[in-house]
Amino acid sequence: MKKEKTIFEKIAAGIGILLSGFFAFMGLSEYYKIGILKQTEFYPFGGEGPVPYYYRTAELYSYVNLTYGIAFGTLFGLAIWNWKRNKISGIVTLGLTIILILIQIFHGLAE
């Protein structure tokens, strides 16, 4: 038996899809720009100033962005799959997206 989504669940699922897709794109594009194309001239690598620890090297920075890009991409795929199949609540996908965003923020604050 298939349950119908409420309008709130549809909005929550849509926001989760947009946010996870945006963060996946940003992470993977940063990996591509730094890790593959080696365009590092505008980045403060070397750990100087108030930057997260993963700015020590371009390689570390690109791997951190690849990791978050894959994580958000997986969540994006889950949210799209859920939109079509309606197996879990859209609120859950939005919640998972927000939790992953908070993890990324706190990871950047770590010394």
Jmol script that loads the backbone (N, CA, C; Angstrom):
load data "model"
ATOM      1  N   MET A   1       0.837  -1.173   0.000  1.00  0.00           N
ATOM      2  CA  MET A   1       0.000   0.000   0.000  1.00  0.00           C
ATOM      3  C   MET A   1       0.887   1.243   0.000  1.00  0.00           C
ATOM      4  N   LYS A   2       0.680   2.107  -0.961  1.00  0.00           N
ATOM      5  CA  LYS A   2       1.486   3.307  -1.121  1.00  0.00           C
ATOM      6  C   LYS A   2       0.822   4.473  -0.406  1.00  0.00           C
ATOM      7  N   LYS A   3       1.588   5.132   0.453  1.00  0.00           N
ATOM      8  CA  LYS A   3       1.023   6.279   1.154  1.00  0.00           C
ATOM      9  C   LYS A   3       1.270   7.552   0.350  1.00  0.00           C
ATOM     10  N   GLU A   4       0.385   8.484   0.475  1.00  0.00           N
ATOM     11  CA  GLU A   4       0.508   9.765  -0.222  1.00  0.00           C
ATOM     12  C   GLU A   4       1.371  10.718   0.600  1.00  0.00           C
ATOM     13  N   LYS A   5       2.169  11.485  -0.091  1.00  0.00           N
ATOM     14  CA  LYS A   5       2.993  12.499   0.567  1.00  0.00           C
ATOM     15  C   LYS A   5       2.137  13.720   0.876  1.00  0.00           C
ATOM     16  N   THR A   6       2.358  14.297   2.058  1.00  0.00           N
ATOM     17  CA  THR A   6       1.719  15.569   2.369  1.00  0.00           C
ATOM     18  C   THR A   6       2.504  16.683   1.680  1.00  0.00           C
ATOM     19  N   ILE A   7       1.938  17.854   1.608  1.00  0.00           N
ATOM     20  CA  ILE A   7       2.612  18.982   0.964  1.00  0.00           C
ATOM     21  C   ILE A   7       3.881  19.346   1.728  1.00  0.00           C
ATOM     22  N   PHE A   8       3.847  19.210   3.055  1.00  0.00           N
ATOM     23  CA  PHE A   8       5.038  19.502   3.855  1.00  0.00           C
ATOM     24  C   PHE A   8       6.158  18.524   3.530  1.00  0.00           C
ATOM     25  N   GLU A   9       5.828  17.245   3.377  1.00  0.00           N
ATOM     26  CA  GLU A   9       6.841  16.244   3.024  1.00  0.00           C
ATOM     27  C   GLU A   9       7.404  16.491   1.636  1.00  0.00           C
ATOM     28  N   LYS A  10       6.570  16.931   0.701  1.00  0.00           N
ATOM     29  CA  LYS A  10       7.049  17.235  -0.647  1.00  0.00           C
ATOM     30  C   LYS A  10       8.006  18.421  -0.634  1.00  0.00           C
ATOM     31  N   ILE A  11       7.667  19.436   0.132  1.00  0.00           N
ATOM     32  CA  ILE A  11       8.538  20.608   0.229  1.00  0.00           C
ATOM     33  C   ILE A  11       9.852  20.230   0.897  1.00  0.00           C
ATOM     34  N   ALA A  12       9.784  19.460   1.997  1.00  0.00           N
ATOM     35  CA  ALA A  12      10.993  19.030   2.702  1.00  0.00           C
ATOM     36  C   ALA A  12      11.879  18.181   1.787  1.00  0.00           C
ATOM     37  N   ALA A  13      11.262  17.266   1.037  1.00  0.00           N
ATOM     38  CA  ALA A  13      12.028  16.425   0.115  1.00  0.00           C
ATOM     39  C   ALA A  13      12.658  17.274  -0.987  1.00  0.00           C
ATOM     40  N   GLY A  14      11.926  18.248  -1.493  1.00  0.00           N
ATOM     41  CA  GLY A  14      12.465  19.130  -2.527  1.00  0.00           C
ATOM     42  C   GLY A  14      13.643  19.947  -2.037  1.00  0.00           C
ATOM     43  N   ILE A  15      13.523  20.471  -0.825  1.00  0.00           N
ATOM     44  CA  ILE A  15      14.638  21.233  -0.250  1.00  0.00           C
ATOM     45  C   ILE A  15      15.834  20.324  -0.025  1.00  0.00           C
ATOM     46  N   GLY A  16      15.600  19.102   0.448  1.00  0.00           N
ATOM     47  CA  GLY A  16      16.688  18.140   0.646  1.00  0.00           C
ATOM     48  C   GLY A  16      17.384  17.802  -0.664  1.00  0.00           C
ATOM     49  N   ILE A  17      16.601  17.633  -1.724  1.00  0.00           N
ATOM     50  CA  ILE A  17      17.179  17.341  -3.034  1.00  0.00           C
ATOM     51  C   ILE A  17      18.023  18.516  -3.526  1.00  0.00           C
ATOM     52  N   LEU A  18      17.488  19.722  -3.406  1.00  0.00           N
ATOM     53  CA  LEU A  18      18.231  20.899  -3.866  1.00  0.00           C
ATOM     54  C   LEU A  18      19.526  21.106  -3.084  1.00  0.00           C
ATOM     55  N   LEU A  19      19.451  20.999  -1.755  1.00  0.00           N
ATOM     56  CA  LEU A  19      20.643  21.213  -0.936  1.00  0.00           C
ATOM     57  C   LEU A  19      21.697  20.139  -1.168  1.00  0.00           C
ATOM     58  N   SER A  20      21.286  18.875  -1.171  1.00  0.00           N
ATOM     59  CA  SER A  20      22.273  17.813  -1.361  1.00  0.00           C
ATOM     60  C   SER A  20      22.868  17.870  -2.766  1.00  0.00           C
ATOM     61  N   GLY A  21      22.070  18.214  -3.756  1.00  0.00           N
ATOM     62  CA  GLY A  21      22.593  18.359  -5.114  1.00  0.00           C
ATOM     63  C   GLY A  21      23.574  19.510  -5.223  1.00  0.00           C
ATOM     64  N   PHE A  22      23.258  20.622  -4.580  1.00  0.00           N
ATOM     65  CA  PHE A  22      24.152  21.787  -4.601  1.00  0.00           C
ATOM     66  C   PHE A  22      25.484  21.464  -3.943  1.00  0.00           C
ATOM     67  N   PHE A  23      25.436  20.874  -2.742  1.00  0.00           N
ATOM     68  CA  PHE A  23      26.673  20.565  -2.032  1.00  0.00           C
ATOM     69  C   PHE A  23      27.472  19.466  -2.733  1.00  0.00           C
ATOM     70  N   ALA A  24      26.806  18.514  -3.371  1.00  0.00           N
ATOM     71  CA  ALA A  24      27.516  17.490  -4.150  1.00  0.00           C
ATOM     72  C   ALA A  24      28.237  18.143  -5.326  1.00  0.00           C
ATOM     73  N   PHE A  25      27.545  19.029  -6.011  1.00  0.00           N
ATOM     74  CA  PHE A  25      28.156  19.720  -7.147  1.00  0.00           C
ATOM     75  C   PHE A  25      29.350  20.559  -6.699  1.00  0.00           C
ATOM     76  N   MET A  26      29.204  21.277  -5.596  1.00  0.00           N
ATOM     77  CA  MET A  26      30.297  22.121  -5.113  1.00  0.00           C
ATOM     78  C   MET A  26      31.516  21.289  -4.713  1.00  0.00           C
ATOM     79  N   GLY A  27      31.291  20.210  -3.974  1.00  0.00           N
ATOM     80  CA  GLY A  27      32.407  19.368  -3.549  1.00  0.00           C
ATOM     81  C   GLY A  27      33.127  18.730  -4.722  1.00  0.00           C
ATOM     82  N   LEU A  28      32.363  18.181  -5.656  1.00  0.00           N
ATOM     83  CA  LEU A  28      32.978  17.519  -6.802  1.00  0.00           C
ATOM     84  C   LEU A  28      33.636  18.514  -7.756  1.00  0.00           C
ATOM     85  N   SER A  29      33.063  19.713  -7.880  1.00  0.00           N
ATOM     86  CA  SER A  29      33.688  20.710  -8.754  1.00  0.00           C
ATOM     87  C   SER A  29      34.985  21.229  -8.143  1.00  0.00           C
ATOM     88  N   GLU A  30      35.035  21.377  -6.816  1.00  0.00           N
ATOM     89  CA  GLU A  30      36.286  21.775  -6.163  1.00  0.00           C
ATOM     90  C   GLU A  30      37.350  20.693  -6.337  1.00  0.00           C
ATOM     91  N   TYR A  31      36.952  19.430  -6.213  1.00  0.00           N
ATOM     92  CA  TYR A  31      37.903  18.342  -6.437  1.00  0.00           C
ATOM     93  C   TYR A  31      38.425  18.388  -7.866  1.00  0.00           C
ATOM     94  N   TYR A  32      37.539  18.574  -8.820  1.00  0.00           N
ATOM     95  CA  TYR A  32      37.949  18.616 -10.215  1.00  0.00           C
ATOM     96  C   TYR A  32      38.902  19.790 -10.475  1.00  0.00           C
ATOM     97  N   LYS A  33      38.562  20.964  -9.922  1.00  0.00           N
ATOM     98  CA  LYS A  33      39.370  22.154 -10.165  1.00  0.00           C
ATOM     99  C   LYS A  33      40.748  22.049  -9.515  1.00  0.00           C
ATOM    100  N   ILE A  34      40.806  21.566  -8.279  1.00  0.00           N
ATOM    101  CA  ILE A  34      42.069  21.523  -7.543  1.00  0.00           C
ATOM    102  C   ILE A  34      42.813  20.206  -7.777  1.00  0.00           C
ATOM    103  N   GLY A  35      42.105  19.090  -7.682  1.00  0.00           N
ATOM    104  CA  GLY A  35      42.767  17.794  -7.763  1.00  0.00           C
ATOM    105  C   GLY A  35      43.147  17.373  -9.164  1.00  0.00           C
ATOM    106  N   ILE A  36      42.356  17.735 -10.155  1.00  0.00           N
ATOM    107  CA  ILE A  36      42.613  17.276 -11.521  1.00  0.00           C
ATOM    108  C   ILE A  36      43.231  18.382 -12.381  1.00  0.00           C
ATOM    109  N   LEU A  37      42.608  19.561 -12.380  1.00  0.00           N
ATOM    110  CA  LEU A  37      43.121  20.653 -13.216  1.00  0.00           C
ATOM    111  C   LEU A  37      44.297  21.394 -12.579  1.00  0.00           C
ATOM    112  N   LYS A  38      44.488  21.242 -11.281  1.00  0.00           N
ATOM    113  CA  LYS A  38      45.596  21.877 -10.527  1.00  0.00           C
ATOM    114  C   LYS A  38      45.548  23.407 -10.587  1.00  0.00           C
ATOM    115  N   GLN A  39      44.353  23.980 -10.521  1.00  0.00           N
ATOM    116  CA  GLN A  39      44.204  25.436 -10.514  1.00  0.00           C
ATOM    117  C   GLN A  39      44.209  25.922  -9.065  1.00  0.00           C
ATOM    118  N   THR A  40      45.380  26.162  -8.515  1.00  0.00           N
ATOM    119  CA  THR A  40      45.517  26.464  -7.091  1.00  0.00           C
ATOM    120  C   THR A  40      45.966  27.897  -6.805  1.00  0.00           C
ATOM    121  N   GLU A  41      46.031  28.745  -7.798  1.00  0.00           N
ATOM    122  CA  GLU A  41      46.615  30.068  -7.589  1.00  0.00           C
ATOM    123  C   GLU A  41      45.815  30.981  -6.657  1.00  0.00           C
ATOM    124  N   PHE A  42      44.518  30.771  -6.489  1.00  0.00           N
ATOM    125  CA  PHE A  42      43.709  31.653  -5.650  1.00  0.00           C
ATOM    126  C   PHE A  42      43.362  31.035  -4.301  1.00  0.00           C
ATOM    127  N   TYR A  43      44.062  29.981  -3.906  1.00  0.00           N
ATOM    128  CA  TYR A  43      43.767  29.288  -2.652  1.00  0.00           C
ATOM    129  C   TYR A  43      44.928  29.464  -1.674  1.00  0.00           C
ATOM    130  N   PRO A  44      44.617  29.691  -0.389  1.00  0.00           N
ATOM    131  CA  PRO A  44      45.676  29.922   0.606  1.00  0.00           C
ATOM    132  C   PRO A  44      46.229  28.619   1.182  1.00  0.00           C
ATOM    133  N   PHE A  45      46.828  27.783   0.359  1.00  0.00           N
ATOM    134  CA  PHE A  45      47.357  26.527   0.864  1.00  0.00           C
ATOM    135  C   PHE A  45      48.625  26.785   1.669  1.00  0.00           C
ATOM    136  N   GLY A  46      48.847  25.960   2.646  1.00  0.00           N
ATOM    137  CA  GLY A  46      49.991  26.106   3.533  1.00  0.00           C
ATOM    138  C   GLY A  46      49.563  26.291   4.976  1.00  0.00           C
ATOM    139  N   GLY A  47      48.280  26.417   5.235  1.00  0.00           N
ATOM    140  CA  GLY A  47      47.778  26.527   6.603  1.00  0.00           C
ATOM    141  C   GLY A  47      47.991  27.863   7.255  1.00  0.00           C
ATOM    142  N   GLU A  48      48.244  28.904   6.478  1.00  0.00           N
ATOM    143  CA  GLU A  48      48.457  30.224   7.057  1.00  0.00           C
ATOM    144  C   GLU A  48      47.129  30.942   7.198  1.00  0.00           C
ATOM    145  N   GLY A  49      46.956  31.621   8.307  1.00  0.00           N
ATOM    146  CA  GLY A  49      45.732  32.374   8.529  1.00  0.00           C
ATOM    147  C   GLY A  49      44.620  31.507   9.085  1.00  0.00           C
ATOM    148  N   PRO A  50      43.438  32.097   9.210  1.00  0.00           N
ATOM    149  CA  PRO A  50      42.301  31.374   9.806  1.00  0.00           C
ATOM    150  C   PRO A  50      41.577  30.479   8.791  1.00  0.00           C
ATOM    151  N   VAL A  51      42.213  29.382   8.426  1.00  0.00           N
ATOM    152  CA  VAL A  51      41.618  28.442   7.480  1.00  0.00           C
ATOM    153  C   VAL A  51      41.581  27.058   8.119  1.00  0.00           C
ATOM    154  N   PRO A  52      40.678  26.190   7.669  1.00  0.00           N
ATOM    155  CA  PRO A  52      40.630  24.824   8.205  1.00  0.00           C
ATOM    156  C   PRO A  52      41.927  24.067   7.941  1.00  0.00           C
ATOM    157  N   TYR A  53      42.146  23.002   8.716  1.00  0.00           N
ATOM    158  CA  TYR A  53      43.395  22.244   8.630  1.00  0.00           C
ATOM    159  C   TYR A  53      43.631  21.650   7.249  1.00  0.00           C
ATOM    160  N   TYR A  54      42.558  21.373   6.510  1.00  0.00           N
ATOM    161  CA  TYR A  54      42.747  20.703   5.233  1.00  0.00           C
ATOM    162  C   TYR A  54      43.217  21.646   4.125  1.00  0.00           C
ATOM    163  N   TYR A  55      43.507  22.891   4.472  1.00  0.00           N
ATOM    164  CA  TYR A  55      44.140  23.811   3.525  1.00  0.00           C
ATOM    165  C   TYR A  55      45.666  23.698   3.574  1.00  0.00           C
ATOM    166  N   ARG A  56      46.193  22.731   4.323  1.00  0.00           N
ATOM    167  CA  ARG A  56      47.654  22.563   4.395  1.00  0.00           C
ATOM    168  C   ARG A  56      48.247  22.256   3.030  1.00  0.00           C
ATOM    169  N   THR A  57      47.588  21.350   2.307  1.00  0.00           N
ATOM    170  CA  THR A  57      48.061  21.002   0.960  1.00  0.00           C
ATOM    171  C   THR A  57      46.873  20.965   0.005  1.00  0.00           C
ATOM    172  N   ALA A  58      47.183  21.147  -1.258  1.00  0.00           N
ATOM    173  CA  ALA A  58      46.136  21.091  -2.281  1.00  0.00           C
ATOM    174  C   ALA A  58      45.570  19.675  -2.384  1.00  0.00           C
ATOM    175  N   GLU A  59      46.419  18.674  -2.199  1.00  0.00           N
ATOM    176  CA  GLU A  59      45.962  17.288  -2.290  1.00  0.00           C
ATOM    177  C   GLU A  59      44.977  16.952  -1.170  1.00  0.00           C
ATOM    178  N   LEU A  60      45.289  17.357   0.055  1.00  0.00           N
ATOM    179  CA  LEU A  60      44.388  17.110   1.185  1.00  0.00           C
ATOM    180  C   LEU A  60      43.061  17.832   0.983  1.00  0.00           C
ATOM    181  N   TYR A  61      43.122  19.074   0.542  1.00  0.00           N
ATOM    182  CA  TYR A  61      41.912  19.851   0.283  1.00  0.00           C
ATOM    183  C   TYR A  61      41.037  19.184  -0.779  1.00  0.00           C
ATOM    184  N   SER A  62      41.662  18.710  -1.846  1.00  0.00           N
ATOM    185  CA  SER A  62      40.874  18.089  -2.913  1.00  0.00           C
ATOM    186  C   SER A  62      40.264  16.775  -2.449  1.00  0.00           C
ATOM    187  N   TYR A  63      40.973  16.008  -1.619  1.00  0.00           N
ATOM    188  CA  TYR A  63      40.408  14.744  -1.124  1.00  0.00           C
ATOM    189  C   TYR A  63      39.257  14.972  -0.150  1.00  0.00           C
ATOM    190  N   VAL A  64      39.361  16.003   0.666  1.00  0.00           N
ATOM    191  CA  VAL A  64      38.252  16.330   1.579  1.00  0.00           C
ATOM    192  C   VAL A  64      37.023  16.722   0.762  1.00  0.00           C
ATOM    193  N   ASN A  65      37.215  17.516  -0.267  1.00  0.00           N
ATOM    194  CA  ASN A  65      36.085  17.910  -1.113  1.00  0.00           C
ATOM    195  C   ASN A  65      35.528  16.732  -1.901  1.00  0.00           C
ATOM    196  N   LEU A  66      36.386  15.811  -2.321  1.00  0.00           N
ATOM    197  CA  LEU A  66      35.908  14.615  -3.000  1.00  0.00           C
ATOM    198  C   LEU A  66      35.053  13.775  -2.053  1.00  0.00           C
ATOM    199  N   THR A  67      35.497  13.638  -0.814  1.00  0.00           N
ATOM    200  CA  THR A  67      34.740  12.866   0.176  1.00  0.00           C
ATOM    201  C   THR A  67      33.364  13.463   0.410  1.00  0.00           C
ATOM    202  N   TYR A  68      33.303  14.768   0.617  1.00  0.00           N
ATOM    203  CA  TYR A  68      32.003  15.410   0.826  1.00  0.00           C
ATOM    204  C   TYR A  68      31.157  15.394  -0.452  1.00  0.00           C
ATOM    205  N   GLY A  69      31.784  15.511  -1.606  1.00  0.00           N
ATOM    206  CA  GLY A  69      31.045  15.436  -2.852  1.00  0.00           C
ATOM    207  C   GLY A  69      30.395  14.073  -3.042  1.00  0.00           C
ATOM    208  N   ILE A  70      31.122  13.022  -2.703  1.00  0.00           N
ATOM    209  CA  ILE A  70      30.570  11.676  -2.808  1.00  0.00           C
ATOM    210  C   ILE A  70      29.458  11.469  -1.782  1.00  0.00           C
ATOM    211  N   ALA A  71      29.679  11.946  -0.552  1.00  0.00           N
ATOM    212  CA  ALA A  71      28.663  11.786   0.495  1.00  0.00           C
ATOM    213  C   ALA A  71      27.375  12.518   0.123  1.00  0.00           C
ATOM    214  N   PHE A  72      27.498  13.763  -0.309  1.00  0.00           N
ATOM    215  CA  PHE A  72      26.307  14.511  -0.713  1.00  0.00           C
ATOM    216  C   PHE A  72      25.701  13.945  -1.992  1.00  0.00           C
ATOM    217  N   GLY A  73      26.525  13.437  -2.896  1.00  0.00           N
ATOM    218  CA  GLY A  73      26.009  12.816  -4.105  1.00  0.00           C
ATOM    219  C   GLY A  73      25.210  11.562  -3.804  1.00  0.00           C
ATOM    220  N   THR A  74      25.690  10.780  -2.848  1.00  0.00           N
ATOM    221  CA  THR A  74      24.952   9.590  -2.423  1.00  0.00           C
ATOM    222  C   THR A  74      23.613   9.982  -1.813  1.00  0.00           C
ATOM    223  N   LEU A  75      23.648  11.005  -0.975  1.00  0.00           N
ATOM    224  CA  LEU A  75      22.410  11.495  -0.367  1.00  0.00           C
ATOM    225  C   LEU A  75      21.467  12.071  -1.423  1.00  0.00           C
ATOM    226  N   PHE A  76      22.020  12.731  -2.423  1.00  0.00           N
ATOM    227  CA  PHE A  76      21.224  13.258  -3.531  1.00  0.00           C
ATOM    228  C   PHE A  76      20.547  12.116  -4.291  1.00  0.00           C
ATOM    229  N   GLY A  77      21.302  11.058  -4.570  1.00  0.00           N
ATOM    230  CA  GLY A  77      20.732   9.895  -5.244  1.00  0.00           C
ATOM    231  C   GLY A  77      19.635   9.239  -4.422  1.00  0.00           C
ATOM    232  N   LEU A  78      19.860   9.143  -3.107  1.00  0.00           N
ATOM    233  CA  LEU A  78      18.845   8.586  -2.213  1.00  0.00           C
ATOM    234  C   LEU A  78      17.579   9.443  -2.234  1.00  0.00           C
ATOM    235  N   ALA A  79      17.754  10.752  -2.216  1.00  0.00           N
ATOM    236  CA  ALA A  79      16.594  11.649  -2.205  1.00  0.00           C
ATOM    237  C   ALA A  79      15.817  11.570  -3.513  1.00  0.00           C
ATOM    238  N   ILE A  80      16.517  11.477  -4.633  1.00  0.00           N
ATOM    239  CA  ILE A  80      15.840  11.337  -5.928  1.00  0.00           C
ATOM    240  C   ILE A  80      15.106  10.001  -5.991  1.00  0.00           C
ATOM    241  N   TRP A  81      15.774   8.934  -5.554  1.00  0.00           N
ATOM    242  CA  TRP A  81      15.137   7.611  -5.531  1.00  0.00           C
ATOM    243  C   TRP A  81      13.899   7.631  -4.651  1.00  0.00           C
ATOM    244  N   ASN A  82      14.015   8.290  -3.495  1.00  0.00           N
ATOM    245  CA  ASN A  82      12.886   8.363  -2.576  1.00  0.00           C
ATOM    246  C   ASN A  82      11.741   9.189  -3.160  1.00  0.00           C
ATOM    247  N   TRP A  83      12.056  10.208  -3.925  1.00  0.00           N
ATOM    248  CA  TRP A  83      11.017  11.041  -4.541  1.00  0.00           C
ATOM    249  C   TRP A  83      10.143  10.195  -5.472  1.00  0.00           C
ATOM    250  N   LYS A  84      10.785   9.275  -6.172  1.00  0.00           N
ATOM    251  CA  LYS A  84      10.044   8.433  -7.116  1.00  0.00           C
ATOM    252  C   LYS A  84       9.370   7.251  -6.433  1.00  0.00           C
ATOM    253  N   ARG A  85      10.002   6.662  -5.434  1.00  0.00           N
ATOM    254  CA  ARG A  85       9.489   5.441  -4.815  1.00  0.00           C
ATOM    255  C   ARG A  85       8.648   5.683  -3.566  1.00  0.00           C
ATOM    256  N   ASN A  86       8.892   6.810  -2.885  1.00  0.00           N
ATOM    257  CA  ASN A  86       8.141   7.179  -1.683  1.00  0.00           C
ATOM    258  C   ASN A  86       8.261   6.126  -0.575  1.00  0.00           C
ATOM    259  N   LYS A  87       9.500   5.680  -0.321  1.00  0.00           N
ATOM    260  CA  LYS A  87       9.736   4.662   0.703  1.00  0.00           C
ATOM    261  C   LYS A  87       9.962   5.263   2.089  1.00  0.00           C
ATOM    262  N   ILE A  88      10.642   6.403   2.154  1.00  0.00           N
ATOM    263  CA  ILE A  88      10.884   7.064   3.443  1.00  0.00           C
ATOM    264  C   ILE A  88      10.369   8.498   3.358  1.00  0.00           C
ATOM    265  N   SER A  89      10.226   9.097   4.493  1.00  0.00           N
ATOM    266  CA  SER A  89       9.685  10.458   4.538  1.00  0.00           C
ATOM    267  C   SER A  89      10.675  11.459   3.942  1.00  0.00           C
ATOM    268  N   GLY A  90      10.146  12.467   3.280  1.00  0.00           N
ATOM    269  CA  GLY A  90      10.979  13.547   2.770  1.00  0.00           C
ATOM    270  C   GLY A  90      11.644  14.323   3.883  1.00  0.00           C
ATOM    271  N   ILE A  91      11.041  14.297   5.048  1.00  0.00           N
ATOM    272  CA  ILE A  91      11.613  14.975   6.209  1.00  0.00           C
ATOM    273  C   ILE A  91      12.908  14.285   6.631  1.00  0.00           C
ATOM    274  N   VAL A  92      12.957  12.967   6.473  1.00  0.00           N
ATOM    275  CA  VAL A  92      14.170  12.218   6.809  1.00  0.00           C
ATOM    276  C   VAL A  92      15.312  12.600   5.873  1.00  0.00           C
ATOM    277  N   THR A  93      15.038  12.704   4.581  1.00  0.00           N
ATOM    278  CA  THR A  93      16.101  13.080   3.646  1.00  0.00           C
ATOM    279  C   THR A  93      16.582  14.508   3.895  1.00  0.00           C
ATOM    280  N   LEU A  94      15.665  15.401   4.225  1.00  0.00           N
ATOM    281  CA  LEU A  94      16.074  16.762   4.574  1.00  0.00           C
ATOM    282  C   LEU A  94      16.896  16.752   5.850  1.00  0.00           C
ATOM    283  N   GLY A  95      16.474  15.975   6.836  1.00  0.00           N
ATOM    284  CA  GLY A  95      17.221  15.882   8.093  1.00  0.00           C
ATOM    285  C   GLY A  95      18.624  15.336   7.885  1.00  0.00           C
ATOM    286  N   LEU A  96      18.763  14.298   7.066  1.00  0.00           N
ATOM    287  CA  LEU A  96      20.084  13.742   6.776  1.00  0.00           C
ATOM    288  C   LEU A  96      20.964  14.762   6.057  1.00  0.00           C
ATOM    289  N   THR A  97      20.367  15.536   5.169  1.00  0.00           N
ATOM    290  CA  THR A  97      21.120  16.574   4.465  1.00  0.00           C
ATOM    291  C   THR A  97      21.608  17.640   5.437  1.00  0.00           C
ATOM    292  N   ILE A  98      20.745  18.064   6.337  1.00  0.00           N
ATOM    293  CA  ILE A  98      21.134  19.089   7.322  1.00  0.00           C
ATOM    294  C   ILE A  98      22.216  18.557   8.247  1.00  0.00           C
ATOM    295  N   ILE A  99      22.104  17.302   8.664  1.00  0.00           N
ATOM    296  CA  ILE A  99      23.127  16.704   9.522  1.00  0.00           C
ATOM    297  C   ILE A  99      24.472  16.668   8.802  1.00  0.00           C
ATOM    298  N   LEU A 100      24.476  16.286   7.525  1.00  0.00           N
ATOM    299  CA  LEU A 100      25.729  16.248   6.770  1.00  0.00           C
ATOM    300  C   LEU A 100      26.311  17.641   6.562  1.00  0.00           C
ATOM    301  N   ILE A 101      25.464  18.629   6.369  1.00  0.00           N
ATOM    302  CA  ILE A 101      25.951  20.016   6.267  1.00  0.00           C
ATOM    303  C   ILE A 101      26.595  20.444   7.579  1.00  0.00           C
ATOM    304  N   LEU A 102      25.957  20.119   8.705  1.00  0.00           N
ATOM    305  CA  LEU A 102      26.531  20.470  10.012  1.00  0.00           C
ATOM    306  C   LEU A 102      27.852  19.753  10.248  1.00  0.00           C
ATOM    307  N   ILE A 103      27.947  18.492   9.833  1.00  0.00           N
ATOM    308  CA  ILE A 103      29.211  17.760   9.959  1.00  0.00           C
ATOM    309  C   ILE A 103      30.300  18.459   9.147  1.00  0.00           C
ATOM    310  N   GLN A 104      29.960  18.902   7.942  1.00  0.00           N
ATOM    311  CA  GLN A 104      30.944  19.594   7.117  1.00  0.00           C
ATOM    312  C   GLN A 104      31.373  20.912   7.764  1.00  0.00           C
ATOM    313  N   ILE A 105      30.444  21.631   8.350  1.00  0.00           N
ATOM    314  CA  ILE A 105      30.779  22.889   9.020  1.00  0.00           C
ATOM    315  C   ILE A 105      31.691  22.637  10.209  1.00  0.00           C
ATOM    316  N   PHE A 106      31.312  21.690  11.056  1.00  0.00           N
ATOM    317  CA  PHE A 106      32.130  21.408  12.236  1.00  0.00           C
ATOM    318  C   PHE A 106      33.478  20.799  11.872  1.00  0.00           C
ATOM    319  N   HIS A 107      33.542  20.064  10.788  1.00  0.00           N
ATOM    320  CA  HIS A 107      34.813  19.536  10.311  1.00  0.00           C
ATOM    321  C   HIS A 107      35.751  20.683   9.908  1.00  0.00           C
ATOM    322  N   GLY A 108      35.190  21.713   9.322  1.00  0.00           N
ATOM    323  CA  GLY A 108      35.997  22.865   8.953  1.00  0.00           C
ATOM    324  C   GLY A 108      36.485  23.660  10.153  1.00  0.00           C
ATOM    325  N   LEU A 109      35.797  23.533  11.285  1.00  0.00           N
ATOM    326  CA  LEU A 109      36.203  24.241  12.490  1.00  0.00           C
ATOM    327  C   LEU A 109      37.257  23.492  13.282  1.00  0.00           C
ATOM    328  N   ALA A 110      37.441  22.199  12.988  1.00  0.00           N
ATOM    329  CA  ALA A 110      38.382  21.364  13.736  1.00  0.00           C
ATOM    330  C   ALA A 110      39.803  21.825  13.504  1.00  0.00           C
ATOM    331  N   GLU A 111      40.597  21.713  14.512  1.00  0.00           N
ATOM    332  CA  GLU A 111      42.015  22.113  14.423  1.00  0.00           C
ATOM    333  C   GLU A 111      42.866  20.951  14.046  1.00  0.00           C
TER     334      GLU A 111
END
end "model"
wireframe off; spacefill off
backbone 0.3
color backbone group
